[in-house]
Amino acid sequence: MRSAALSAALFLLAAGLTGCAKDSGDTGGGYTFNGDGLTYAGLYNLVAELEPDPPAVGNAGLDMILTTASDGALVEAATLSVVVADASGDTLPMPPMVGLEGGGSYVASWSFTEAGAWSIRVNIEDEAGSDYALWYVTVN
């Protein structure tokens, strides 16, 4: 359950007040993880909440809301896949499962196997096109 402060922070991120560049192969310089949430803006706007916060070894999850960048419409039929990799580039043996919760909401879950630097990549495919968001987090 989200706190009022976290919901407000996610609303601000969704409203575009945290600027993010469209990823075109850069190494995540346009993406943010600030403890309040993850955000990405490109062809789509993707706002996500990573649990636990701060990230820790063990079970983890990503609650996501996906909208179009052009008009902010909820994207309810996209195909999302999540790739989680450690600092050496090794991905998890079992890729995270992504489920559609309805209303443009998606959820993914996995387990961080060790502390350290990790990347989280969300691949997005829809009739409008494809894109991805990439974030770097430190797992305690």
Backbone torsions as a table, in degrees:
resi	resn	phi	psi	omega
1	MET	NA	132.0	-177.9
2	ARG	-82.5	141.6	173.8
3	SER	-76.4	162.2	178.8
4	ALA	-60.8	-38.8	-179.8
5	ALA	-65.8	-41.9	179.5
6	LEU	-67.1	-42.3	177.6
7	SER	-60.0	-41.4	177.8
8	ALA	-64.3	-42.1	179.1
9	ALA	-63.7	-42.6	178.8
10	LEU	-65.4	-36.9	176.2
11	PHE	-61.2	-44.2	179.3
12	LEU	-62.7	-40.6	178.1
13	LEU	-64.2	-43.1	-179.5
14	ALA	-65.5	-30.6	-179.8
15	ALA	-76.8	-2.5	175.5
16	GLY	87.0	15.6	-178.6
17	LEU	-78.4	-14.5	170.5
18	THR	-104.3	107.6	-173.4
19	GLY	-72.0	138.2	176.6
20	CYS	-138.5	138.9	178.6
21	ALA	-87.5	151.2	174.1
22	LYS	-66.4	134.0	-178.6
23	ASP	-79.2	126.8	175.7
24	SER	-129.6	42.8	179.0
25	GLY	99.6	0.0	176.9
26	ASP	-72.0	176.3	-173.5
27	THR	-100.1	39.4	171.5
28	GLY	90.2	12.0	-177.8
29	GLY	-62.6	-23.5	-179.0
30	GLY	-91.1	2.0	-174.8
31	TYR	-106.7	154.2	-178.2
32	THR	-129.3	145.1	164.3
33	PHE	-134.0	108.3	-174.0
34	ASN	-118.9	17.7	-178.8
35	GLY	88.1	-19.9	177.9
36	ASP	-98.8	-19.9	-179.6
37	GLY	160.0	172.9	178.0
38	LEU	-110.2	144.3	177.0
39	THR	-142.0	150.0	178.2
40	TYR	-146.9	137.3	175.7
41	ALA	-131.2	128.8	178.6
42	GLY	-159.6	-123.3	172.1
43	LEU	-64.0	-32.2	178.4
44	TYR	-121.8	162.3	166.8
45	ASN	-106.1	124.3	178.9
46	LEU	-123.2	120.4	175.9
47	VAL	-115.4	131.7	-175.3
48	ALA	-136.8	150.0	176.2
49	GLU	-117.8	119.9	179.9
50	LEU	-93.3	129.3	176.2
51	GLU	-121.8	139.3	-2.7
52	PRO	-74.8	165.4	178.3
53	ASP	-127.7	110.0	8.8
54	PRO	-77.2	157.6	-179.4
55	PRO	-59.0	139.9	-178.6
56	ALA	-139.4	158.5	176.5
57	VAL	-59.3	136.4	-179.7
58	GLY	118.9	-160.2	-176.2
59	ASN	-61.3	138.5	179.5
60	ALA	-140.2	160.9	178.6
61	GLY	-152.9	158.3	-180.0
62	LEU	-131.4	115.3	173.5
63	ASP	-95.6	125.9	-171.9
64	MET	-127.2	146.1	171.6
65	ILE	-123.9	126.6	-175.3
66	LEU	-117.4	126.9	175.8
67	THR	-132.1	163.2	174.9
68	THR	-78.2	144.6	179.8
69	ALA	-72.5	-30.5	-174.2
70	SER	-69.5	-41.5	-176.1
71	ASP	-134.8	2.5	177.5
72	GLY	74.9	12.1	-179.9
73	ALA	-70.8	141.3	176.9
74	LEU	-63.7	138.0	177.4
75	VAL	-103.4	108.4	-172.7
76	GLU	-103.2	-6.0	-175.5
77	ALA	-128.7	25.9	178.8
78	ALA	-79.4	158.9	171.7
79	THR	-103.4	118.5	178.5
80	LEU	-112.5	138.5	171.0
81	SER	-131.0	147.6	-177.2
82	VAL	-120.5	131.5	176.0
83	VAL	-118.1	121.8	-179.6
84	VAL	-114.3	126.1	-177.1
85	ALA	-134.2	146.4	176.6
86	ASP	-82.4	-178.7	-174.5
87	ALA	-61.0	-26.7	179.4
88	SER	-83.5	-3.6	179.8
89	GLY	92.6	-0.7	178.1
90	ASP	-72.9	128.9	178.1
91	THR	-90.0	166.1	178.7
92	LEU	-66.1	146.1	-179.7
93	PRO	-61.6	-33.5	176.1
94	MET	-115.1	118.5	179.8
95	PRO	-64.6	147.6	178.6
96	PRO	-59.9	139.7	175.0
97	MET	-83.4	137.3	178.6
98	VAL	-116.3	129.0	179.4
99	GLY	-118.8	147.9	175.5
100	LEU	-89.8	122.3	-179.8
101	GLU	-93.8	-12.3	-177.4
102	GLY	99.2	154.9	177.7
103	GLY	62.7	32.1	-179.7
104	GLY	78.9	8.8	-179.7
105	SER	-100.7	135.9	179.1
106	TYR	-131.1	156.0	179.1
107	VAL	-139.0	141.4	176.5
108	ALA	-131.5	150.3	177.6
109	SER	-142.5	150.8	-179.4
110	TRP	-165.8	-175.9	174.6
111	SER	-126.0	129.1	169.5
112	PHE	-74.9	128.3	-174.7
113	THR	-91.7	-15.2	-179.1
114	GLU	-159.3	160.1	176.9
115	ALA	-74.2	158.7	176.3
116	GLY	128.0	-163.8	-177.3
117	ALA	-83.5	135.5	179.4
118	TRP	-136.3	154.3	171.4
119	SER	-116.1	147.8	176.2
120	ILE	-126.4	117.3	179.7
121	ARG	-115.2	127.3	175.8
122	VAL	-109.8	114.3	176.3
123	ASN	-89.7	132.9	-176.1
124	ILE	-122.9	127.5	174.9
125	GLU	-131.0	135.6	-176.8
126	ASP	-154.2	169.1	178.4
127	GLU	-60.9	-23.0	179.3
128	ALA	-78.1	-17.6	-179.5
129	GLY	144.5	-166.9	179.7
130	SER	-132.4	154.4	-177.5
131	ASP	-162.3	176.4	172.9
132	TYR	-150.6	157.5	175.2
133	ALA	-119.5	144.0	-176.8
134	LEU	-136.8	127.6	177.8
135	TRP	-128.8	154.8	175.0
136	TYR	-118.1	132.3	179.8
137	VAL	-131.9	158.8	174.0
138	THR	-110.6	124.5	-178.7
139	VAL	-97.0	130.3	179.8
140	ASN	-90.8	NA	NA
